[in-house]
Amino acid sequence: MTEGPRSNGNGEHGARNRCESVEWTDPDTFARVLERAETRSKGNTFEAFAEGDVLEHDPGLTLTRWGSEAWTSQTLNHDPAYWRTDAALSRGFDEPPIHPDYLTAATLGITVEDLSEKGGYFLGRTGLRFPGAPVYPGTELRVESEVVSTATSSSRPEYGIVTWRTRGMDAETDEPLCTYERTNMIPRRDPVETDRSGSTNADGNGSARNGDGGEPAADDEPGSKGGLSADEDGLPADLLAPEGGFFEDFVEALEAASGRDAAVAYRHERGRTQDDVTVAALPLATLNTAGQHHNADVMADAPSGDVVSYGDVTRSTALGHARSDERTWREVGFDDETFHDFVTPGDTVYAFTRVLEADGDASDDRAGTVRFQHVAFNQRHEPVYSGTRTAEIRRRTS
């Protein structure tokens, strides 16, 4: 008779036998298993970040024409220079390049697992620039982030506030392609007591930036209605729209508003209702794995009550609406980007534009530079995103 395996004295053989006799997929048994099982969590809590830390994000991403076109088609960015070779060549490109909105979203998407997958509000981004030459399909993107500052939230002791400086680079040459600073609320491992001034009673997590721009005002948090003034008496008497979308049209509109109680500001007709493609598929195509966009089970108990759109989808959709009414030549950069409220499936994203200034200087004499404020809003006329944008706009006389 063959002798069976013996216990080594510490119960291992007995434990194996017990495991083998368990019906692990019996619904009642499995429910008890889940109650006892440890969850292997993703992402980092606030305590993981220290000023000066540099994180290199894996994996990288190869920027493809398909990815750029999928992003721009779904966000209604239909500039022919990013779709057709003849239009690209006339603009000075070698071929249709990667659209800067897709480049921006891909740069941020790669960082999510390391920086913000734990959740917390995306409070804003600034200093978004594209310092390199045009980016073409096939470029391999490498991304790194430096922790600029950490701060305690005086209003939400279960969160901290972290600002990172992120750089998307050509993996082969290390040439910077997309750079920005962004700020998020990040869940703490352990809440702290605060005196509601932004300082903390715990050791090591306070920051002098509180009170010095380190923590956004309460109306900058999603769920509030910050953004445009609700006091209509403070608005200009007249809002003027340019006659067309060339640089000269913006100059003429600003001149018409000068010296009067008027502003150059207008809304765009198009809207885009958020669906499974924009809420889930586009973020996943940029490796953005945040559960806020993909896990309806978890988000049912969140303040939004549902999964939410990736901020860069909301932003790019509003910019697509705006660009359809102008002759964009090149994107220069973005500042003071803020996300004011949640966008959930079924919400429709519209856009409003205010023209701030126009300057004849540009990288090409066929264009001039215009600075805009863009506001994305929903079907309830509530602002959901705002930011300033600098772009080169084609001249009519070119």
C-alpha positions, 0 to 999 in steps of 0.5 A, a space after each residue: 500500500 502506498 503511504 500518503 503524504 504526511 503532515 510536517 507537523 505544522 498543519 500544512 497537509 491538513 490545510 491543503 485537505 481543507 482547501 480541496 474540500 471547499 466549494 469555492 464558487 458556492 455563492 454563500 461560501 464565496 461571499 464569506 471568502 470575499 469578506 475575509 480576503 485582502 484587496 490588493 489595491 492600486 495607486 498611491 495615497 497622499 503619504 507616498 508623495 514627497 516634494 522633489 520625488 521623481 516618478 518614471 511611469 510605465 508603460 510607455 505608449 506608442 502614439 499612432 495615427 489611429 489613436 490620434 484620429 480616434 480621439 479627434 473624431 470622437 471629440 469633434 476636432 476635425 482640422 484637416 491638417 491632422 487628417 489629410 496629407 495635402 492639408 498637413 503639407 500646406 501647414 508646414 507638417 511632413 504628414 498629418 501629425 499627432 493632435 496636441 489634445 491626444 498627446 496631452 491626454 496620452 501624457 496624463 493617462 500614463 501617469 494615472 496609475 502612479 499619481 491619481 488612481 486612488 481617486 480624488 478631484 482633478 483640481 486643475 492644470 496649468 503651464 501646458 506647453 508643446 516645446 518640441 517639433 511636431 509629433 508624428 505617428 510612431 513616436 514612442 512616449 516616455 513620461 515622468 513626473 516630479 512632485 512639486 508640492 504637497 499640502 493638507 486640505 483644510 476642508 477635507 482631512 481625509 485628502 491631501 493636495 499634490 502638485 506634479 510637474 509632468 513631462 512627456 518625452 520622445 523615448 528615443 531622443 528625450 526631447 520634451 513633447 508635452 509638459 504641464 503642472 497638475 494638481 489633485 486631491 489625493 486620499 490619505 492613508 489616515 485622515 489628519 486633524 486640521 485647524 481649517 487654515 491649511 496647516 496640520 496637527 500631524 508631523 511632516 505633511 504641512 505646506 507653506 503653499 496653503 494660503 499661497 495658492 497651494 489649496 484651491 478655493 472651495 468653489 474650485 472643487 468639482 461639485 461646486 458651481 465655480 467659474 462664470 459669475 452668476 451676478 449678471 449686473 457685473 457683465 458687460 452690456 454687450 457681447 460681440 461675436 467675430 464675423 469669421 474665424 480668421 485672425 483679422 476677424 478676432 482683431 476687428 471684434 476686439 477693436 469694436 469692443 474697445 472703449 465700450 462696455 462690451 466683450 468679445 464672447 460667444 457660444 458654439 452651436 455644437 454639443 456632444 452627449 457623453 457615451 460609452 466611447 467618450 467615458 470609457 473607451 477614450 481614457 482606456 486608449 490612453 492607458 488611463 485606468 482610473 476607476 472613476 471612468 470604468 467602475 460603475 459599481 464603485 462610483 454608484 456611491 460617489 458624489 457623482 452617482 455614476 462613472 465620470 468623463 476623463 477631464 481631457 475628454 470634456 476639455 477636448 470636446 469643448 475645444 473641438 466645438 470652439 476650433 470649428 468656428 476658427 481657422 486654427 494654425 498651431 496650438 501654443 499652450 494652455 493655462 489655468 485649466 480648472 474642472 468645475 463639476 462632474 460630467 457623467 454619461 448622458 450629459 451633453 458638453 457645449 462650449 463658450 468662448 471669450 476672446 482676451 487679446 490678439 497679437 500679430 506675432 506668430 511662428 509663421 507670417 501666415 498666422 497671428 496669435 490669439 488668447 482665449 478663455 474657453 468654458 465647457 458647460 452642460 445641458 443645465 448651463 453649468 460650467 464643467 471646465 474652463 481654461 485659457 488657451 493661446 493659439 496661432 490663428 490663420 490670417 485671411 490675407 495669407 
